[in-house]
Amino acid sequence: MFDPREKIALFIDGANLYATSRNLAFDIDYKKLLTAFQKRGYLLRAYYYTALVEDQEYSSIRPLIDWLDYNGYRVVTKPAKEFTDAAGRRKIKGNMDIELAVDAMELIETVDHFVIFSGDGDFRSLVEALQRRGRKVSVVSTLTTQPPMVADDLRRQADHFIDLASLKAEVGRSQAERDARLARRMEPAPEPEGDDGY
């Protein structure tokens, strides 16, 4: 499936990958994810796409975004749009499909193998366009959930389909890591020492 001489680029639809891994009951270790694909070929780039709610004082995704930014990922964000639906419920919309597609097409002369982490059927046209230019495309999502998280037409269009469930041992956080991370979140913040707050 992967040729070690290939130049690879990862395109991660953050919201889609998060939902998929949550449905498979594991957390992605993004450091392990980079390492896993560095072993498969020459990893040129790893992009992570997500929309952010700008007016929130604290966003639960901000620590992840900051970590990715400093640890080998190109993070692409845009403000999420907030609206009220017909039933009066507050909804947030933040689609990053266009940004991902434009970045992929801009790298078409450089990348041999595109790896798209999303099951969104909207990416079928992108996959087809990349293939017409002689590029290989793998899609990472899952069929093991009910319903499957990957659109059937996207899976059929891809050169290779990788079920995220099959990568769990390689890119997932262990239960001990998950427990330690949860414990750190539950700890109270330390009190500042001395007069100057240090």
Backbone hydrogen bonds, N-H to C=O, Kabsch-Sander energy under -0.5 kcal/mol:
donor,donor_aa,acceptor,acceptor_aa,energy
6,E,3,D,-2.4
8,I,6,E,-0.6
8,I,42,Y,-2.9
9,A,113,H,-1.9
10,L,45,R,-2.3
11,F,115,V,-2.9
12,I,47,Y,-2.3
13,D,11,F,-0.6
13,D,117,F,-1.9
14,G,12,I,-1.3
14,G,49,Y,-2.0
17,L,13,D,-2.9
18,Y,14,G,-2.5
19,A,15,A,-2.2
20,T,16,N,-2.3
21,S,17,L,-2.8
22,R,18,Y,-2.3
23,N,19,A,-2.1
24,L,20,T,-1.3
25,A,22,R,-1.3
26,F,21,S,-2.3
29,D,171,V,-3.3
30,Y,28,I,-0.8
33,L,29,D,-2.1
34,L,30,Y,-1.8
35,T,31,K,-2.1
36,A,32,K,-2.7
37,F,33,L,-1.6
38,Q,34,L,-2.0
39,K,35,T,-1.5
41,G,37,F,-0.6
42,Y,6,E,-2.9
43,L,41,G,-1.0
44,L,8,I,-2.9
44,L,42,Y,-0.9
45,R,8,I,-1.1
47,Y,10,L,-3.1
48,Y,74,R,-2.4
49,Y,12,I,-2.9
50,T,76,V,-2.2
52,L,78,K,-2.5
54,E,52,L,-0.9
56,Q,53,V,-0.8
62,R,59,S,-1.2
65,I,61,I,-2.5
66,D,62,R,-2.7
67,W,63,P,-2.4
68,L,64,L,-2.9
69,D,65,I,-2.3
70,Y,66,D,-1.4
71,N,67,W,-0.8
71,N,68,L,-1.0
73,Y,68,L,-2.0
74,R,46,A,-3.1
75,V,73,Y,-0.7
76,V,48,Y,-3.1
77,T,75,V,-0.5
78,K,50,T,-0.9
80,A,52,L,-3.1
81,K,93,K,-3.4
83,F,91,K,-2.6
85,D,89,R,-2.7
88,G,85,D,-2.2
91,K,83,F,-3.6
93,K,81,K,-3.4
100,L,96,M,-2.2
101,A,97,D,-2.6
102,V,98,I,-2.8
103,D,99,E,-2.2
104,A,100,L,-2.3
105,M,101,A,-2.4
106,E,102,V,-2.0
107,L,103,D,-1.0
107,L,104,A,-0.8
108,I,105,M,-1.1
110,T,107,L,-1.6
111,V,107,L,-2.5
112,D,7,K,-2.1
113,H,7,K,-2.3
114,F,136,K,-2.9
115,V,9,A,-2.6
116,I,114,F,-0.6
116,I,138,S,-2.9
117,F,11,F,-2.9
117,F,115,V,-0.6
118,S,116,I,-1.3
118,S,140,V,-0.6
123,F,120,D,-2.0
124,R,121,G,-1.8
125,S,122,D,-0.5
127,V,123,F,-2.5
128,E,124,R,-2.5
129,A,125,S,-2.3
130,L,126,L,-2.5
131,Q,127,V,-2.3
132,R,128,E,-2.2
133,R,129,A,-0.9
134,G,131,Q,-2.2
135,R,130,L,-2.1
136,K,112,D,-2.4
138,S,114,F,-2.9
139,V,160,H,-2.3
140,V,116,I,-2.8
141,S,139,V,-0.6
141,S,162,I,-1.7
149,M,142,T,-1.6
150,V,142,T,-1.0
151,A,119,G,-2.6
155,R,151,A,-2.2
156,R,152,D,-2.4
157,Q,153,D,-1.6
158,A,154,L,-1.9
159,D,137,V,-1.9
160,H,137,V,-1.5
162,I,139,V,-3.0
163,D,161,F,-0.5
164,L,141,S,-4.3
164,L,162,I,-0.5
166,S,163,D,-1.8
167,L,163,D,-0.5
167,L,164,L,-1.5
168,K,165,A,-1.0
170,E,167,L,-0.7
171,V,167,L,-2.9
172,G,168,K,-2.2
173,R,27,D,-2.5
178,R,174,S,-2.4
179,D,175,Q,-2.6
180,A,176,A,-2.4
181,R,177,E,-2.3
182,L,178,R,-2.2
183,A,179,D,-2.4
184,R,180,A,-2.2
185,R,181,R,-1.7
186,M,182,L,-1.3
187,E,183,A,-1.0
197,G,194,G,-0.7
198,Y,193,E,-0.5
